[in-house]
């Protein structure tokens, strides 16, 4: 699980249960995307909620979930957004 602490002390990341996130303080959780099958049984990761693309089709749900996570984390943890540039 990757977490990003910004300059204000807010923590951002994808929800997961690897650690007890409640231990970090009050949380705001919101849906960032959705992964659903189409009428042919192919899976799509729809990131429109975040202003992103619709990724797919994938034959396995796990592949769509992996693409969804990779897309979100790539944008959440962009190096150019970090003040130290590292």
Secondary structure, 3 states (H helix, E strand, C coil): CCEEECCCCCEEECCCCCCCHHHHCCCCCCCCCEEEECCCCCEEEECHHHCCCEEEEECCHHHHHHHHHHHHHHHHCCHHHCCCCC
